Every structure is written in structure tokens, then in C-alpha cells.
Amino acid sequence: MNRSKGANRLIFIMIAISIISPYVIIFIFGNQEFTLYQNLALSQAIYLIPVLIYIIATRGQILNELQLKPIRISIILMVILFAVLMMPVMSWLNLVSMLFARNYMASALTEAVDTPFAMNLLYVALIPAVSEEFMFRGIFFHSYRPAGILKAALVSGLCFGMLHMNLNQFCYAFVLGVVFAFLVEATGSLISSMLAHFVINSSTVLVLAGESAVSSQVDLSAAATAITRSDIMMMLGFYTVLALVCGTLGYAVLTWLAKHSGRTEHMRKLLGRRDGGHGRCVTFFLIATVLLAFGYMILTELIVS
């Protein structure tokens, strides 16, 4: 099976499952309410199952290419710095998306404010970082990789963004997905993107811990809703400058990582569009997935508004 075609069929199935699964769960469990952590664990599980079936169907060959290599302490520290520098970029993208889309993440995490820090760190930061990087910078990115690293980064980032199933998270998830793919190529290790993802997710956990310390009655959903368009425009002025500065520094750190990982020439070919890829990533199932996912996201925004 052509890897790109197989990956595109896989993301179509995953998006379809994401849309259908709430109705299946209601059919099986009725109106039983699940906790945030049960929902988080369930969502990771229902996505991992088709990925595991895909791995079995391809005889596990792709597992040998995932670049699951240990990284040195100096690389670990610089990856952490890189992740911290990406946070203002992520915040800027979040603000831009809030001009036309609802912030679903704030409302989803309201339940986590008064939950033990360790549990939030496990369910909100660690599990998603490991499982999502394994799926998207591991299986998807390396399935598309024979078609070219740039194509693979963009399409696997697109898949990562779409699976969040709302326009707000899509905006920054897509960009971070592409950036994390570059990080894997710069360091030669999937561990680096798992670490960066964990650091970014951990910042959310720290914010939740801070909110809990200030007040046990914090309503993150109400706070996000209370932000007006004029508030967003004012914040964008500051975050635009901060994102540009941090994004530039992040590029410098990525360059450092490539140099100290012995992959400078590799990255030059990547950025110069001379990565030697062949084939194409766009197939019928990818187009169908884009139409399905964005149709659902836009319809959801219209219904909510």
C-alpha cells in the first residue's frame, strides 16, 4: 500500500470516528456523564486503536523509521527552551483564531482547576504529548516522509490540526504540528517533539494550578467568553511583537539544535526544498477528510453562535 494513501485513509477514519463517537457513547451509556479525565483517556484510546490497526496492516515496518533515539542533556535543555519560545507564538495564533472562533479549550479545562496537580500533569500534559507525537510526528509524518520532508511536515500538521475538531485549536495545532516535525528533523529524534509537546501542555497545567491557588471558584469558560473583540485586538498588539521576537529566537534555537545534532546540511536541504522527496501526499481521502473536518468545524461554530 502507498504510504500516503494509507495515511490519508487513516486520518479519514479517525475524523469520522471523532464525529460519530459521541453518538455511539450516548447510545451505549445513555446520559451518563464522564469526567474530564475519562474523556481525555477515551479520546486518546479511540484514536490509537485505528493507528495500531494501521501499523499491523503495514506489518509494523514504519516503526523502524520513527527516530525514537535518546537525546543528550544539552539537546534536552535547548528543546525545553525552544518549547518555551513557541508559547507566545501559540498564544498569538490562539488570539487570532478567537476573532472568528470560540475558545473551546478554556471551557473544557474548567473541571481541572480543582484537581490534583499530578493528575492534571498526567492526563493533560504527559499522555497527550506521548500519544499524539507518536501518532502525528511518528506514524503520520513518517508515512508521508517519502514524498518529501516539507510535504510531510505540512500534511501531518494539517492532520494534527484537523483532529482537534474546532477552528480555534486547529490554527495553533496546525502550526505547532509543522514546527514539531521540523524539530524531529533537526534533532533526529521523535523524543524531542514529545518533550516540547509536554512542556507546552505543562504550561497549561501550571496555569490551572495558579488559578486554583487564587480561587476555587474560577470559571475559565466564563472568563474566555467575557473577552471582547476589542480586548483581543489590544492583546494582539503586544503578542504580535512578542511572537515575532520569540519566533525568531526559536528559529535560532532550531538552527543550534540541528548543528549540535550533526544535521545542519540535512536542514538546509529541507528548507531549500531539495529534500529529494518523490510522490504526492494529496489523494481523494485527504480531500474528503478536509471537507468533512472543516464542514463539521464550521457547522459547529454556526450552531454555537
C-alpha positions as CSV (number, residue, x, y, z in Angstrom):
1,M,0.0,0.0,0.0
2,N,1.3,3.5,-0.9
3,R,2.1,5.1,2.5
4,S,0.5,8.5,1.7
5,K,-2.7,6.8,0.6
6,G,-2.8,4.6,3.7
7,A,-2.2,7.6,6.0
8,N,-4.9,9.5,4.3
9,R,-7.4,6.7,4.7
10,L,-6.4,6.5,8.3
11,I,-7.0,10.2,9.1
12,F,-10.4,10.0,7.3
13,I,-11.3,7.1,9.6
14,M,-10.1,9.0,12.7
15,I,-12.1,12.1,11.8
16,A,-15.2,10.0,11.1
17,I,-14.7,8.3,14.5
18,S,-14.3,11.7,16.2
19,I,-17.7,12.9,14.8
20,I,-19.6,9.6,15.3
21,S,-18.1,8.5,18.7
22,P,-20.2,10.9,20.9
23,Y,-23.4,9.5,19.5
24,V,-22.1,5.9,19.9
25,I,-21.2,6.6,23.5
26,I,-24.6,8.1,24.2
27,F,-26.2,5.0,22.6
28,I,-24.2,2.7,24.8
29,F,-24.0,4.6,28.1
30,G,-27.1,6.8,27.8
31,N,-26.8,10.2,29.6
32,Q,-24.1,9.1,31.9
33,E,-21.6,11.9,32.4
34,F,-17.9,11.3,32.1
35,T,-15.2,13.2,34.0
36,L,-12.7,15.3,32.1
37,Y,-10.1,12.6,32.6
38,Q,-12.3,9.8,31.4
39,N,-13.0,11.8,28.3
40,L,-9.3,12.6,27.8
41,A,-8.3,8.9,28.2
42,L,-11.1,7.8,26.0
43,S,-10.3,10.2,23.2
44,Q,-6.7,9.1,23.1
45,A,-7.8,5.4,23.1
46,I,-10.2,5.7,20.2
47,Y,-7.6,7.4,18.1
48,L,-4.8,5.0,19.0
49,I,-6.9,1.9,18.0
50,P,-7.1,2.7,14.3
51,V,-3.4,3.8,14.3
52,L,-2.4,0.4,15.8
53,I,-4.5,-1.4,13.2
54,Y,-2.7,0.7,10.5
55,I,0.6,-0.4,12.0
56,I,-0.4,-4.0,11.9
57,A,-1.8,-3.7,8.4
58,T,1.6,-2.3,7.2
59,R,3.4,-5.1,9.1
60,G,5.0,-2.7,11.5
61,Q,7.6,-1.6,9.0
62,I,7.2,2.1,9.8
63,L,8.1,1.5,13.5
64,N,11.7,1.1,12.4
65,E,11.7,4.6,10.9
66,L,10.3,6.6,13.8
67,Q,13.6,8.0,15.0
68,L,13.0,7.0,18.6
69,K,16.5,7.9,19.6
70,P,17.7,9.2,23.0
71,I,18.9,12.8,23.1
72,R,21.8,14.4,25.1
73,I,21.2,16.6,28.1
74,S,22.3,19.7,26.2
75,I,19.7,18.9,23.5
76,I,17.0,18.3,26.1
77,L,17.7,21.8,27.7
78,M,17.6,23.5,24.3
79,V,14.4,21.7,23.3
80,I,12.8,22.9,26.5
81,L,13.9,26.5,25.6
82,F,12.5,26.0,22.1
83,A,9.1,24.9,23.5
84,V,9.0,28.0,25.8
85,L,9.8,30.3,22.9
86,M,6.9,28.7,20.9
87,M,4.4,29.5,23.6
88,P,3.9,33.2,22.7
89,V,3.5,32.2,19.0
90,M,0.9,29.7,20.1
91,S,-0.9,32.4,22.2
92,W,-0.8,34.8,19.2
93,L,-2.4,32.2,17.0
94,N,-5.0,31.5,19.7
95,L,-5.9,35.2,19.9
96,V,-6.2,35.5,16.1
97,S,-8.5,32.4,15.9
98,M,-10.6,33.9,18.7
99,L,-11.6,36.7,16.4
100,F,-13.8,34.2,14.4
101,A,-14.0,31.0,16.6
102,R,-14.9,30.1,20.2
103,N,-12.1,29.1,22.6
104,Y,-13.2,25.5,23.5
105,M,-10.0,24.7,25.4
106,A,-10.8,27.1,28.2
107,S,-14.3,25.7,28.8
108,A,-13.1,22.1,28.5
109,L,-10.5,22.6,31.3
110,T,-12.8,24.3,33.8
111,E,-13.2,21.0,35.6
112,A,-9.5,20.6,36.0
113,V,-9.0,23.7,38.2
114,D,-9.5,22.0,41.5
115,T,-8.0,18.7,40.6
116,P,-4.6,17.5,42.0
117,F,-1.6,18.8,40.1
118,A,-0.2,15.3,39.5
119,M,-3.4,14.1,37.8
120,N,-3.5,17.2,35.5
121,L,0.1,16.7,34.7
122,L,-0.5,13.1,33.7
123,Y,-3.8,13.5,31.8
124,V,-3.4,17.0,30.3
125,A,0.3,17.1,29.7
126,L,2.1,13.7,29.6
127,I,-0.4,11.3,28.0
128,P,-1.4,13.6,25.1
129,A,2.3,14.6,24.5
130,V,3.4,11.0,24.1
131,S,0.4,9.5,22.3
132,E,-0.2,12.5,19.9
133,E,3.5,12.8,19.0
134,F,3.7,9.0,18.4
135,M,0.7,9.3,16.1
136,F,1.4,12.5,14.2
137,R,5.1,13.2,14.2
138,G,5.7,9.4,14.3
139,I,3.2,7.4,12.2
140,F,1.7,10.2,10.0
141,F,4.8,12.3,9.4
142,H,6.9,9.2,8.6
143,S,4.2,7.8,6.4
144,Y,4.3,11.0,4.3
145,R,8.0,11.4,4.6
146,P,9.0,9.5,1.4
147,A,7.1,12.2,-0.6
148,G,9.4,14.9,0.9
149,I,10.0,16.3,4.3
150,L,8.3,19.6,3.7
151,K,5.2,18.0,2.3
152,A,5.2,15.5,5.2
153,A,5.5,18.3,7.8
154,L,2.7,20.3,6.2
155,V,0.3,17.4,5.7
156,S,0.9,15.7,9.0
157,G,0.5,19.2,10.7
158,L,-2.8,19.5,8.8
159,C,-4.0,16.1,10.1
160,F,-2.9,17.1,13.6
161,G,-4.9,20.3,13.4
162,M,-8.0,18.8,11.9
163,L,-8.3,16.1,14.6
164,H,-8.8,18.8,17.3
165,M,-12.2,19.3,15.5
166,N,-12.6,23.0,16.2
167,L,-11.3,26.1,14.4
168,N,-9.7,27.7,17.4
169,Q,-7.4,24.8,18.2
170,F,-6.8,23.9,14.6
171,C,-5.0,27.2,14.0
172,Y,-2.3,26.7,16.5
173,A,-2.2,22.9,16.4
174,F,-1.5,23.0,12.6
175,V,1.4,25.4,13.0
176,L,2.8,23.6,16.0
177,G,2.5,20.3,14.1
178,V,4.6,21.6,11.3
179,V,7.2,23.1,13.7
180,F,7.4,19.9,15.7
181,A,8.1,18.0,12.5
182,F,11.0,20.3,11.8
183,L,12.2,19.7,15.4
184,V,12.2,16.0,14.8
185,E,14.3,16.5,11.7
186,A,16.6,19.0,13.4
187,T,17.4,16.6,16.3
188,G,16.9,13.3,14.5
189,S,14.7,12.1,17.4
190,L,10.9,11.8,18.0
191,I,11.7,12.2,21.7
192,S,12.4,15.9,21.1
193,S,8.9,16.7,19.9
194,M,7.4,14.6,22.7
195,L,9.4,16.7,25.2
196,A,8.4,20.0,23.5
197,H,4.8,19.0,23.5
198,F,4.9,18.0,27.1
199,V,6.5,21.4,28.1
200,I,3.8,23.3,26.3
201,N,1.0,21.2,27.8
202,S,2.6,21.6,31.2
203,S,2.3,25.3,31.0
204,T,-1.5,24.9,30.8
205,V,-1.3,22.7,33.9
206,L,0.7,25.4,35.8
207,V,-1.9,28.0,34.8
208,L,-4.6,25.7,36.2
209,A,-2.7,25.3,39.4
210,G,-2.3,29.1,39.7
211,E,-6.0,29.6,39.1
212,S,-6.8,27.1,41.8
213,A,-4.5,28.8,44.2
214,V,-6.2,32.2,43.6
215,S,-9.7,31.0,43.9
216,S,-11.6,27.7,44.0
217,Q,-14.5,29.3,42.1
218,V,-12.7,30.3,38.8
219,D,-14.8,29.7,35.7
220,L,-12.3,29.6,32.8
221,S,-15.2,29.2,30.3
222,A,-16.9,32.4,31.5
223,A,-13.5,34.2,31.6
224,A,-12.9,33.3,28.0
225,T,-16.4,34.3,26.9
226,A,-16.0,37.6,28.7
227,I,-13.1,38.7,26.4
228,T,-14.4,41.1,23.8
229,R,-13.2,41.6,20.3
230,S,-11.6,44.9,21.3
231,D,-9.8,43.2,24.2
232,I,-8.4,40.7,21.7
233,M,-7.2,43.4,19.4
234,M,-5.5,45.2,22.2
235,M,-3.7,42.0,23.3
236,L,-2.8,41.2,19.7
237,G,-0.7,44.3,19.6
238,F,1.5,43.1,22.4
239,Y,1.5,39.4,21.4
240,T,2.4,40.2,17.7
241,V,5.7,41.8,18.8
242,L,6.3,39.1,21.4
243,A,5.6,36.3,18.9
244,L,7.9,37.8,16.3
245,V,10.8,38.1,18.8
246,C,10.2,34.6,20.3
247,G,9.7,33.1,16.8
248,T,13.0,34.5,15.6
249,L,14.8,33.2,18.7
250,G,13.0,29.9,18.3
251,Y,14.4,29.6,14.7
252,A,17.9,30.4,16.1
253,V,17.5,27.6,18.7
254,L,16.3,25.2,16.0
255,T,19.5,26.0,14.0
256,W,21.6,25.4,17.1
257,L,19.8,22.0,17.6
258,A,20.5,21.0,14.0
259,K,24.2,22.0,14.3
260,H,24.8,20.1,17.6
261,S,22.9,17.1,16.3
262,G,25.0,17.0,13.2
263,R,22.1,17.7,10.9
264,T,22.8,21.2,9.6
265,E,23.1,20.1,6.0
266,H,20.0,18.0,6.3
267,M,18.0,21.0,7.4
268,R,19.5,23.2,4.7
269,K,18.2,20.8,2.1
270,L,14.8,20.7,3.9
271,L,14.4,24.5,4.0
272,G,15.8,24.8,0.5
273,R,13.1,22.4,-0.9
274,R,15.8,20.0,-2.0
275,D,14.9,17.1,0.3
276,G,14.7,14.7,-2.6
277,G,11.2,13.5,-1.9
278,H,9.1,11.9,-4.6
279,G,5.4,11.2,-4.9
280,R,2.4,13.1,-3.6
281,C,0.5,13.3,-0.3
282,V,-2.8,14.7,-1.6
283,T,-5.3,11.9,-2.5
284,F,-9.0,11.6,-2.7
285,F,-9.3,10.6,1.0
286,L,-7.2,13.6,2.2
287,I,-9.5,16.0,0.2
288,A,-12.6,14.2,1.6
289,T,-11.1,14.5,5.1
290,V,-10.5,18.2,4.8
291,L,-14.1,18.7,3.5
292,L,-15.5,16.6,6.3
293,A,-13.5,18.1,9.1
294,F,-13.8,21.7,8.1
295,G,-17.5,21.3,7.3
296,Y,-18.0,19.9,10.8
297,M,-15.9,22.7,12.4
298,I,-17.7,25.5,10.6
299,L,-21.1,24.0,11.3
300,T,-20.3,23.6,15.0
301,E,-19.3,27.3,15.1
302,L,-22.5,28.4,13.4
303,I,-24.6,26.3,15.8
304,V,-22.8,27.5,18.9
305,S,-23.0,31.2,17.8
